[in-house]
Amino acid sequence: MSILCEALEPIVAGLVPGGSIVLNVSNDIVEPRSPARSLYIERLTLALHDRLGLSLMGRVPWVNYSKPPGPTRWACVDRVQLASAYEPVLWFTNDPSCVRADNRQLLEAHTARHRQLMAAGGEARNAVYGDGAYRIRASAFGNQTAGRLPRNVIERGHNCADTRAYRRAAQSLGLPTHGAMQPTDIPDFFTRFLSRPGDLVVDPFGGTIRTGLAAERLGRRWIATAWILQYVRGAAELFRQADGFQMHPALQWATQPR
Ligand SMILES: C[S@@+](CC[C@H](N)C(=O)[O-])C[C@H]1O[C@@H](n2cnc3c(N)ncnc32)[C@H](O)[C@@H]1O
């Protein structure tokens, strides 16, 4: 907990008012020798609120049915747990009253049914459901809107074209592949939603620099750091087409035998 808080502290200190911190955490951490899930996500949430003054804006499940079954012992061997199919993505801001978020950047295509409804001028009926909790009035949903509001669940497999390109690059350079890559769609979603062109996006746990890749494509400035030089060297191949790309000479060390 304290490692994460320490890593985030300088970033939180430099955050613009209403800026966001987004953390993709694992749901597969269990208590030692126990099928009970760790409460570290709850502790982390409280620590970020209490120590760094962040407010929780959302817990967005990244649902991924192609995850390998786990936690292995408890789901596959003892069979007392359900196999995980999501990872939580926690979204915080330093100031909810002026949060820099815009869900219009994530609008999805309307369904055919909704397009028909809009074309017909909306509902033709008045109805009440759930003991009055939900009401439909005639002409509701008749306004022409640009798209469907994004829901707070993201469903994506972990593979994507960038993941495959990274793997090919790493293999051809004799580098290890990364074991926990995100599809670029995940940082793309939050970058679109929570920043504007020209904003600075920072990822202190960069891995294969997928946040940087999404930010680059969306016209944001970005900084990413990573512990393992070999991942950065492999990731550099994904940036060769970017404006002003230069390979730092230090990255050559990553491909040299030790
Ligand atoms: C889950 S991975 C992130 C993967 C990344 N989003 C991607 O798609 O490639 C977390 C990464 O953080 C790195 N890491 C862990 N602790 C770190 C630290 N204290 N400073 C910098 N990087 C760290 C790990 O080496 C790992 O590559």
The ligand as an SDF file (V2000), in Angstrom:
LIG
                    3D

 27 29  0  0  0  0  0  0  0  0999 V2000
    0.7920   -4.7640  -14.8670 C   0  0  0  0  0  0  0  0  0  0  0  0
    2.2280   -4.1690  -15.5530 S   0  0  0  0  0  0  0  0  0  0  0  0
    1.7150   -2.8270  -16.5390 C   0  0  0  0  0  0  0  0  0  0  0  0
    1.5000   -3.2460  -17.9050 C   0  0  0  0  0  0  0  0  0  0  0  0
    1.2340   -2.1270  -18.8660 C   0  0  0  0  0  0  0  0  0  0  0  0
   -0.0020   -1.4450  -18.5850 N   0  0  0  0  0  0  0  0  0  0  0  0
    1.2070   -2.7410  -20.2530 C   0  0  0  0  0  0  0  0  0  0  0  0
    0.1380   -2.8620  -20.8310 O   0  0  0  0  0  0  0  0  0  0  0  0
    2.2750   -3.1390  -20.7020 O   0  0  0  0  0  0  0  0  0  0  0  0
    3.0230   -3.3160  -14.2480 C   0  0  0  0  0  0  0  0  0  0  0  0
    4.4160   -2.8940  -14.6530 C   0  0  0  0  0  0  0  0  0  0  0  0
    4.9200   -2.0500  -13.6210 O   0  0  0  0  0  0  0  0  0  0  0  0
    6.3040   -2.3360  -13.4700 C   0  0  0  0  0  0  0  0  0  0  0  0
    6.6550   -1.8930  -12.1090 N   0  0  0  0  0  0  0  0  0  0  0  0
    6.3790   -2.4970  -10.9540 C   0  0  0  0  0  0  0  0  0  0  0  0
    6.8040   -1.7610   -9.9170 N   0  0  0  0  0  0  0  0  0  0  0  0
    7.3570   -0.6460  -10.4590 C   0  0  0  0  0  0  0  0  0  0  0  0
    7.9630    0.5090   -9.9250 C   0  0  0  0  0  0  0  0  0  0  0  0
    8.1080    0.6650   -8.6070 N   0  0  0  0  0  0  0  0  0  0  0  0
    8.4080    1.4600  -10.7730 N   0  0  0  0  0  0  0  0  0  0  0  0
    8.2520    1.3200  -12.1220 C   0  0  0  0  0  0  0  0  0  0  0  0
    7.6790    0.2470  -12.6950 N   0  0  0  0  0  0  0  0  0  0  0  0
    7.2490   -0.7200  -11.8600 C   0  0  0  0  0  0  0  0  0  0  0  0
    6.4510   -3.8060  -13.7360 C   0  0  0  0  0  0  0  0  0  0  0  0
    7.7470   -4.1220  -14.2170 O   0  0  0  0  0  0  0  0  0  0  0  0
    5.3800   -4.0400  -14.8110 C   0  0  0  0  0  0  0  0  0  0  0  0
    5.9350   -3.9680  -16.0940 O   0  0  0  0  0  0  0  0  0  0  0  0
  1  2  1  0
  2  3  1  0
  2 10  1  0
  3  4  1  0
  4  5  1  0
  5  6  1  0
  5  7  1  0
  7  8  2  0
  7  9  1  0
 10 11  1  0
 11 12  1  0
 11 26  1  0
 12 13  1  0
 13 14  1  0
 13 24  1  0
 14 15  1  0
 14 23  1  0
 15 16  2  0
 16 17  1  0
 17 18  1  0
 17 23  2  0
 18 19  1  0
 18 20  2  0
 20 21  1  0
 21 22  2  0
 22 23  1  0
 24 25  1  0
 24 26  1  0
 26 27  1  0
M  CHG  2   2   1   9  -1
M  END
$$$$
